[in-house]
Amino acid sequence: MNLRRRYLRDRLMQLLVYLGTLVVLIPLFFILYYVFVQGIGALNWEFFTRPPAPPGEEGGGMLPAIVGSLIVDTLALFIAAVFGIAAGILLAEYPDHPLNPVLRLVSDVMAGLPAILMGLVAFVLVVQPMGHFSGLSGSVALALIMVPIIVRTTEGVLKLIPWEITEAGLALGLPRWRVILSLVLPAARGGIVTGLMLALARGAGEAAPLIFTAFGNPFLTFNPLEPMDTLPLKLYVYAISPYEDWHRQAWGAALLLAAAIMVTNYLARRAMRS
Amino acid sequence: MPNWLYQRLGDRLFAAVVVLLALGVVAAALAIVAVLYFGGREAFATFGFFGFVLGRVWDAVRGQFGAWPPLLGTLITSAAALSLAFFPALSTALFVVEFSSGRLRETVAYLIDLLAALPSVVYGLWGIFVLVPLVRDHLELPLFTWAAAHAPALLPILGPPTGIGLLSATLVLALMIVPYASALARDALELVPQSQREAMYALGATRWEVIRRVVIPYARAGIFSGVVLALARALGETMAVTMLIGNSVNLPYTLFGPASTMASLIANEFTEAEDDLHLSALIAVGFVLLLIALVTNLIATWMLRRMSHGEGRR
């Protein structure tokens, strides 16, 4: 092939790559643009402080959904963190444990399972025995989504901690558990928190597994044993409703959700870098 | 504290707690499989496993449940979305890794990561209020009127141009998996050692030749496992699809008309399921979805493992 043709081809492919990137970025940019422009108008005092108005009436806000989101997501993160961090410790600090290959496979595969299946599992395991929908069952569903993310990040971070730290601790005569708890984990704290935040960001946006677990509740409640609303769930219900004012509020919820996730991701990225 | 307690028992106890909690993770995974299987057992027992999976009628009123319509919907939307998303996603990843640097590179990478994290409901909301009118007025209606005038044979394939249906759902699905696939492809491309590229440049290769002959072959396994993971994501994607696909289980599907996927069917009907058989049939659909997702994920995991052993080998 002569040189000119090779250059031509190089230019052509460069053009194609640029075009492909534009094809991706333009619609994605439009999504962010619409969420911002449509959402900003809906975010007012009432939106944050009032329970929803009855169907068809103007006004009302998202207070129960905001509170519900906070409770359900925190609870889910707590459940997932306990199991996830422990599993991460096992994978990184006890590399020869016979459980590890199974654990690694299981958490890899779990990470790719559809979120809605976690909702089905929580429905059968929590909602059916309890006899009614509850925020807690939603937390269980979200925890199942979060666990594999936490396992993976915790393992990754712990493996990055220099082996010398462990050796130094052992040389001082500290037992294994003390070395892990007092030396390795504190050194890895930033990375573990990053993993927790990524897991939270993932779980906080899910609506699918909550439709038949947390179910939704127009009244403000702090009790996770009752049905609860969350922002994504409310957003879904409002978006498919026939009411103009609910559509407006759905955009507001979308903006709030996008902003929260943007901030969490940004913080996680910064923590990862430092 | 006596020394033996601190040293021996402490270690044993700590290891035991860690192992127990890790076993909890494994148990949760087993519980997913078991719950979906036993939950769907009634439906499998009534219609037979293959009778259920291949049954072409889903009619809650008559108590007739076959998973073929939603299964078909899932396969169509995922495959179409993946083929729409593949080249744009790859070129975005190439743009970030090979064609840009500094601030531009970081901005685009951040934007892609952000969009990969954007919740499915937000895509669905945008789809309903922005994409659907756009698709209806500028794509479906012109095509439909053209077909009505010139090729009436196409009409049954096109279906009603309402905007809500298979086409819109597929487009949004493609848009959603692009950032995800792109981020995974980028990770794979970034693993290619700089020395490989430099060696190729030293031989006088152009940038495209370096990409074509070195970067892509080296990252191939990573790119493909990313594609498979994106497929797994598309298979299980629920909210955006539920909001846009129109949720109809009546075969045959048309290009513009309503359809349903396994995930959208579960999301749409689960809270309305009255009798046990309906509930069981929906969980059984979940079990079928689980099987498909498991297979795709195992393939992706296997590819990633292979990559980490034999990088760059042909």
Interface residues (C-beta under 8 A of the other chain):
Chain A: R6 Y7 R9 D10 M13 Q14 L16 V17 Y18 L19 G20 T21 V23 V24 L25 P27 L28 F29 F30 I31 L32 Y34 V35 Q38 V82 F83 G84 A86 A87 I89 L90 L91 Y94 H97 L99 V102 L103 L105 V106 S107 D108 V109 M110 A111 G112 L113 P114 A115 I116 L117 M118 L120 V121 F123 V124 L125 L144 V147 V151 P175 R176 W177 R178 I180 L181 A201 R202 A204 G205 E206 A207 A208 I211 F212 F215 P232 L235 Y236 A239 I240 H247 A250 W251 A254 L257 A258 I261 M262 N265 R269
Chain B: Y6 Q7 G10 D11 L13 F14 A15 V17 V18 V19 L21 A22 L23 G24 V25 V26 A28 A29 A31 I32 V35 L36 G39 F87 P88 A89 L90 S91 T92 L94 F95 E98 F99 V108 Y110 L111 I112 D113 L114 L115 A117 L118 P119 S120 V121 V122 Y123 G124 L125 W126 I128 F129 V130 L175 V178 P179 S182 T206 R207 W208 E209 I211 R212 L229 A232 R233 L235 G236 E237 T238 M239 T242 M243 A263 I266 A267 F270 T271 L282 I283 G286 L289 L290 A293 L294 T296 N297 L298 A300 T301
